[in-house]
Amino acid sequence: MGGFALQSLYDIVDMFWVGRISAKAIAGVTVFSTIFWLVEVLNEIIGMSSTSLISQNYGARDYERMNRVIEQTIVFKVFVALIASGIMVVFLKPMMSFFSKDLEVIKAGLDYGYWRTFFMPVFFATYSTYTAQRMTGESRLPMVIMGTSAILNVVLDPIFMFDRVPILEIRGFNMGVSGAAIATVISTVVAFIWGFGTLLKGRSNVKITLAGLFRLNREIDLKLLTIGLPSGVEMLMRSASNAILTKVLSLYGSATLATVGVVSRLMGLAFVPLMGFSMGSSAIVGQNLGANKVHRAEKTVYLSALYGSLFVLVLVVFANLYPQVIMNLFVHEKDVIQEGISAVRIGSWSMLIAAFSISLMSSFFGAGYTLPAMFSSIIGRWFVQLPYVILVAVILKLPSVYIWFSFIVAEVAELLYSLFVFSQGKWKEYRVK
């Protein structure tokens, strides 16, 4: 959780400083993020496969195979990121124009997006260094690396973005929205060098080699591409639904897009404890299934759901009591703040519901039984949320405040499906070593 909390500072800090430029700049970054998540699915497929493979081999004490999996994961991440980066460079501008006709919004998205796109291989590979350490029981070091990187990003953002750095009143590089992306790139490069160097140096039974990065293992590679494929499809379906949602919201104007940008970052902050518990739970579930301790794996999921919901409840209370305070941190335009108040309040409740479904999903991810995640997203987003949104915005043409309730109904649908699959118990029988 500490690591994810620090990681979330990247987006929160970027949004905080970008908001000092304009609400349209926030809208541009929001649209780019929507497009970026469409290719992030490639990272998700290999990453989710590696979660199961690394943790279960660690639990079975097959350390040599575990290290081979880590090596193959990093190589594949870099390879697919290069492909994704090339695609993004070609199609980013026309896709930005599809989501918004506002030239200021488009320019801000491109200024921010091209930098993030060029360095996508570094971003993908960095995530794998964190996963390799977490899945083998070392969660503190990734937290320290992510924390150092996040603090560096906090310091560099205003220096690269503004002519005069706020508070310090020293000269900056005055690069605007591009500066926010450059600061994030530099911070991530530092994190990658540190994490990758740690894996090369070795810790206990975890140690990779440079030679291993250039030696393919077809069996492992096939599993990396197939185990996480349902999870990748799930993320693609979720990202595609978000893209459609963003397009619908663009009908309400740039102020609503800016609101989405702020609220999505805040919801990402609420995801911090959930993802922390989910990653920890997935690792423990995988290790215990690898050691055939099914009862202990099941107990882990229940505790994850309990603790995650308690953490998120605190954020829900704060969001409902002080929504204007939250919005004022990021934007100053009154129309954006006013719309954001309702969005923050309503959206926060969806996160409390998500706390339970995400915890249940950790049992599937730890087992390598990833199909339920795909079906859950399809049901929640495509059969519930999008029909609701189209009804509200396109057919009935209701005010945008009704859109925010779509997140609640989607999470309820996903939770009901997750409960059903979890209770069937098929995940207890899965092994992917």
C-alpha positions in Angstrom: 0.0 0.0 0.0 2.8 2.3 0.8 4.3 1.7 -2.6 1.1 2.3 -4.4 0.3 5.4 -2.4 3.7 6.8 -3.4 3.1 5.7 -7.0 -0.2 7.5 -7.1 1.7 10.7 -6.4 2.8 10.7 -10.0 -0.6 11.2 -11.4 -1.9 13.3 -8.5 1.1 15.7 -8.6 1.0 15.9 -12.4 -2.7 16.8 -12.2 -2.1 19.3 -9.4 0.4 21.3 -11.4 -1.3 20.9 -14.8 -4.4 22.3 -13.1 -2.4 25.5 -12.5 -2.2 25.9 -16.2 -5.9 25.5 -17.1 -8.9 23.1 -16.9 -8.4 22.5 -20.6 -4.9 21.3 -19.9 -6.3 18.8 -17.4 -8.9 17.7 -20.0 -6.0 17.1 -22.5 -4.1 14.9 -20.1 -7.3 13.1 -19.3 -8.0 12.3 -22.9 -4.4 11.0 -23.4 -4.7 8.8 -20.3 -7.9 7.3 -21.8 -6.0 6.4 -25.0 -2.9 5.2 -23.2 -4.9 2.6 -21.2 -6.0 1.1 -24.5 -2.4 -0.1 -25.1 -1.6 -0.6 -21.4 -3.4 -3.9 -21.9 -0.2 -5.4 -23.4 1.6 -4.7 -20.2 -1.3 -6.2 -18.2 -1.3 -9.5 -20.1 2.4 -10.3 -19.3 2.3 -8.7 -15.9 -0.7 -10.7 -14.7 0.8 -13.9 -16.0 4.1 -13.2 -14.2 2.2 -12.6 -10.9 1.0 -16.2 -10.9 4.1 -17.8 -12.3 6.6 -16.0 -10.0 4.6 -16.5 -6.8 3.7 -20.1 -7.4 7.3 -21.1 -8.3 8.5 -19.2 -5.2 6.0 -21.1 -3.1 7.1 -24.4 -4.6 10.8 -23.3 -4.0 11.7 -23.7 -7.7 14.0 -20.7 -7.6 15.8 -21.4 -10.8 12.6 -21.4 -12.8 11.3 -18.4 -10.9 14.4 -16.4 -12.0 13.9 -17.5 -15.6 10.3 -16.2 -15.5 11.4 -12.8 -14.2 14.0 -12.5 -17.0 11.4 -13.5 -19.7 8.9 -11.1 -18.2 11.2 -8.1 -18.5 12.2 -8.9 -22.1 8.6 -9.4 -23.2 7.5 -6.2 -21.6 10.2 -4.2 -23.4 9.3 -5.9 -26.7 5.6 -5.2 -26.6 6.1 -1.7 -25.3 8.2 -0.9 -28.4 5.3 -2.1 -30.6 2.8 -0.2 -28.6 4.9 3.0 -28.7 5.2 2.8 -32.4 1.4 2.5 -32.8 0.8 5.4 -30.4 3.1 7.7 -32.2 1.2 7.2 -35.5 -2.3 7.3 -34.1 -2.1 9.6 -31.1 -3.0 12.9 -32.9 -6.1 11.5 -34.8 -7.3 9.8 -31.6 -7.0 13.0 -29.6 -9.0 14.8 -32.3 -11.7 12.1 -32.1 -12.3 12.7 -28.4 -12.2 16.5 -28.5 -12.4 19.2 -31.0 -11.0 21.8 -28.7 -7.5 22.7 -30.0 -6.2 23.6 -26.5 -7.3 20.3 -25.2 -5.7 18.4 -28.1 -2.4 20.3 -27.8 -2.1 19.7 -24.1 -2.8 16.0 -24.6 -0.1 15.7 -27.3 2.5 17.7 -25.4 2.0 15.3 -22.5 1.4 12.2 -24.4 4.3 12.0 -26.8 6.9 12.0 -24.0 5.0 9.3 -22.1 4.7 7.3 -25.4 8.4 7.4 -26.4 9.5 6.1 -23.0 6.8 3.4 -22.7 9.4 0.5 -22.7 10.9 2.0 -19.5 7.5 2.3 -17.8 6.6 -1.3 -18.7 9.9 -2.8 -17.5 9.9 -0.8 -14.3 6.5 -2.3 -13.3 8.1 -5.8 -13.7 10.9 -5.0 -11.3 8.4 -4.1 -8.7 6.3 -7.3 -9.4 9.3 -9.6 -9.2 10.2 -8.3 -5.8 6.6 -8.2 -4.4 5.8 -11.8 -5.6 8.8 -13.1 -3.7 8.0 -11.5 -0.4 10.0 -8.3 -0.7 7.5 -5.4 -0.5 9.6 -2.8 1.3 12.3 -2.2 -1.3 9.7 -1.5 -4.1 8.1 1.0 -1.7 11.4 2.7 -1.1 12.2 2.9 -4.8 8.7 4.1 -5.7 8.8 6.6 -2.9 12.2 8.1 -4.0 11.0 8.3 -7.6 7.7 9.9 -6.6 9.5 12.5 -4.5 11.8 13.2 -7.4 8.8 13.7 -9.6 7.3 16.2 -7.0 10.4 18.2 -7.1 11.0 18.2 -10.9 7.4 18.9 -12.0 7.3 22.6 -11.2 10.9 23.1 -12.3 10.2 21.8 -15.8 6.7 23.2 -16.1 7.0 26.9 -15.1 9.1 29.9 -15.8 9.2 30.8 -12.1 9.0 27.8 -9.7 6.1 28.5 -7.3 7.2 29.1 -3.6 10.9 28.8 -4.4 10.8 31.6 -7.0 13.7 30.2 -8.9 13.8 30.0 -12.7 12.3 27.0 -14.3 12.4 25.5 -17.9 8.8 26.8 -18.7 7.9 23.7 -20.7 4.2 23.6 -19.6 2.4 20.3 -19.9 5.4 18.7 -21.6 7.4 19.5 -18.4 5.1 17.3 -16.3 5.6 14.4 -18.6 9.4 14.9 -18.7 9.6 15.0 -14.9 7.7 11.7 -14.7 10.0 10.1 -17.4 13.1 11.1 -15.5 11.7 9.8 -12.2 10.7 6.5 -13.8 14.1 6.0 -15.4 15.8 6.4 -12.0 13.3 3.8 -10.5 14.1 1.3 -13.3 17.8 1.6 -13.0 17.5 1.0 -9.2 15.1 -1.9 -9.4 16.8 -3.6 -12.4 20.2 -3.3 -10.7 18.8 -4.9 -7.5 17.5 -7.9 -9.5 20.9 -8.3 -11.2 22.8 -8.0 -7.9 20.5 -10.6 -6.4 18.7 -11.0 -3.1 18.4 -14.4 -1.3 17.2 -16.8 -4.1 16.1 -14.0 -6.5 18.8 -13.2 -9.0 18.6 -12.6 -12.8 21.4 -12.5 -15.3 22.0 -10.4 -18.4 22.6 -13.6 -20.4 19.2 -14.9 -19.3 17.5 -11.8 -20.9 18.7 -12.9 -24.3 17.8 -16.6 -23.9 14.2 -17.4 -24.9 12.3 -20.1 -23.1 9.3 -21.1 -25.3 7.3 -22.8 -22.5 7.6 -19.8 -20.2 7.0 -17.4 -23.0 3.8 -19.2 -24.0 2.5 -19.1 -20.4 3.3 -15.4 -20.1 1.2 -14.7 -23.2 -1.7 -17.0 -22.3 -2.3 -17.0 -18.5 -2.8 -13.3 -18.4 -4.7 -13.1 -21.7 -8.2 -13.1 -20.1 -7.0 -10.4 -17.7 -5.6 -8.4 -20.7 -8.9 -8.8 -22.5 -10.6 -7.6 -19.3 -8.5 -4.5 -19.2 -9.0 -3.9 -22.9 -12.8 -4.1 -22.4 -12.6 -1.8 -19.4 -10.3 0.7 -21.2 -12.5 0.6 -24.3 -15.6 1.3 -22.2 -13.8 4.2 -20.6 -12.9 5.5 -24.0 -16.6 5.4 -25.0 -17.5 7.0 -21.7 -15.0 9.8 -22.3 -16.4 10.4 -25.8 -20.0 10.6 -24.4 -18.8 13.0 -21.6 -17.1 15.2 -24.2 -20.6 16.0 -25.4 -21.0 18.0 -22.2 -17.9 20.1 -22.9 -14.3 20.6 -21.7 -15.4 21.4 -18.1 -16.8 17.9 -17.8 -13.7 16.3 -19.3 -11.6 18.2 -16.8 -13.9 16.9 -14.0 -13.4 13.4 -15.2 -9.6 13.9 -15.0 -9.6 15.1 -11.4 -12.1 12.5 -10.2 -10.3 9.6 -11.9 -7.1 10.6 -10.2 -8.9 10.7 -6.8 -10.5 7.4 -7.5 -7.0 6.1 -8.3 -6.0 7.3 -4.9 -8.8 5.3 -3.3 -7.5 2.3 -5.3 -4.2 2.6 -3.4 -5.2 0.4 -0.4 -7.2 -1.8 -2.6 -4.3 -2.5 -5.0 -1.9 -2.9 -2.1 -4.1 -5.5 -0.5 -4.8 -7.1 -3.9 -1.1 -7.5 -4.8 -0.3 -8.8 -1.3 -3.2 -11.1 -1.3 -2.4 -12.4 -4.8 1.1 -13.2 -3.8 0.0 -15.0 -0.6 -2.7 -16.9 -2.5 -0.3 -18.0 -5.2 2.4 -19.0 -2.7 -0.1 -21.0 -0.6 -1.7 -22.7 -3.6 1.8 -23.6 -4.8 2.3 -25.2 -1.3 -1.2 -26.8 -1.4 -2.5 -24.8 1.6 -5.9 -23.9 0.2 -7.6 -23.0 3.5 -4.9 -20.4 4.2 -5.3 -18.9 0.7 -9.0 -18.6 1.2 -8.6 -16.9 4.6 -6.2 -14.4 2.9 -9.0 -13.2 0.5 -11.5 -12.7 3.3 -9.0 -10.6 5.3 -8.1 -8.6 2.2 -11.8 -7.7 1.6 -12.2 -6.7 5.3 -9.2 -4.5 5.5 -9.6 -2.9 2.1 -13.2 -1.9 2.7 -12.2 -0.3 6.0 -9.5 1.8 4.4 -11.7 3.0 1.6 -14.5 3.9 4.0 -12.3 6.6 5.5 -11.8 8.1 2.0 -15.5 7.9 1.3 -16.4 9.8 4.4 -13.8 12.5 3.6 -15.0 12.8 0.0 -18.6 13.3 1.1 -17.8 15.8 3.8 -15.3 18.0 1.9 -15.7 17.5 -1.9 -15.2 21.2 -2.6 -11.9 21.3 -0.7 -10.7 18.4 -2.9 -11.7 20.0 -6.1 -10.1 23.3 -5.1 -6.7 21.6 -4.9 -6.7 20.9 -8.6 -8.8 23.5 -10.4 -10.0 27.1 -10.0 -12.7 27.3 -12.7 -16.1 27.5 -10.9 -18.0 25.4 -13.4 -15.5 22.5 -13.0 -15.6 22.7 -9.2 -19.3 22.7 -9.1 -19.6 19.6 -11.3 -16.8 18.0 -9.4 -18.6 18.2 -6.1 -21.3 15.8 -7.2 -18.8 13.6 -9.1 -16.6 13.2 -6.1 -19.4 12.3 -3.7 -21.1 9.8 -6.0 -17.9 8.3 -7.4 -16.5 7.6 -3.9 -19.2 5.1 -3.1 -18.4 3.0 -6.1 -14.9 2.5 -4.7 -16.3 1.1 -1.5 -18.2 -1.5 -3.5 -15.0 -2.2 -5.6 -13.1 -3.0 -2.4 -15.0 -6.3 -2.1 -14.8 -7.3 -5.8 -11.1 -6.5 -6.1 -10.3 -8.6 -3.1 -12.3 -11.5 -4.5 -10.4 -11.2 -7.8 -7.1 -11.5 -6.0 -7.9 -15.2 -5.4 -8.3 -15.7 -9.2 -5.1 -13.8 -10.0 -3.0 -15.7 -7.4 -4.3 -19.0 -8.9 -3.8 -18.0 -12.5 -7.6 -18.4 -13.1 -8.0 -15.1 -14.9 -11.2 -15.7 -17.0 -13.5 -14.4 -14.3 -11.9 -11.0 -14.4 -12.6 -10.7 -18.1 -16.2 -11.7 -17.8 -16.7 -9.4 -14.8 -15.5 -6.4 -16.7 -17.7 -7.3 -19.7 -20.8 -7.6 -17.5 -20.1 -4.5 -15.4 -19.0 -2.1 -18.1 -20.6 -3.3 -21.4 -23.9 -4.7 -20.2 -24.6 -2.3 -17.3 -22.6 0.9 -17.3 -22.5 1.8 -21.0 -26.2 1.1 -21.7 -27.0 3.3 -18.7 -24.7 6.1 -19.9 -26.2 6.0 -23.4 -29.7 6.1 -22.0 -28.9 9.1 -19.8 -26.8 11.2 -22.1 -27.8 10.3 -25.6 -31.5 9.2 -25.4 -32.8 11.1 -22.4 -30.2 14.0 -22.5 -30.2 14.3 -18.8 -27.6 16.6 -16.9 -24.1 15.1 -16.5 -24.6 14.5 -12.8 -26.6 11.4 -13.7 -23.5 10.0 -15.4 -21.6 9.5 -12.2 -24.1 7.0 -10.9 -23.0 4.7 -13.7 -19.9 3.8 -11.8 -22.0 2.6 -8.8 -24.2 0.3 -10.9 -21.2 -1.1 -12.8 -19.4 -2.0 -9.5 -22.5 -3.6 -8.1 -22.8 -5.8 -11.2 -19.1 -6.8 -11.0 -19.3 -7.6 -7.3 -22.3 -9.9 -7.7 -20.6 -11.8 -10.5 -17.3 -12.1 -8.5 -19.2 -13.4 -5.5 -20.8 -16.1 -7.6 -17.6 -17.3 -9.2 -15.6 -17.2 -5.9 -18.3 -19.3 -4.1 -18.0 -22.0 -6.9 -14.4 -22.6 -5.7 -12.9 -23.5 -9.0 -10.0 -21.2 -8.4 -8.8 -23.5 -5.5 -8.0 -26.2 -8.0 -5.9 -24.1 -10.4 -2.1 -24.4 -10.6 0.1 -22.8 -13.3 3.7 -23.7 -12.2 
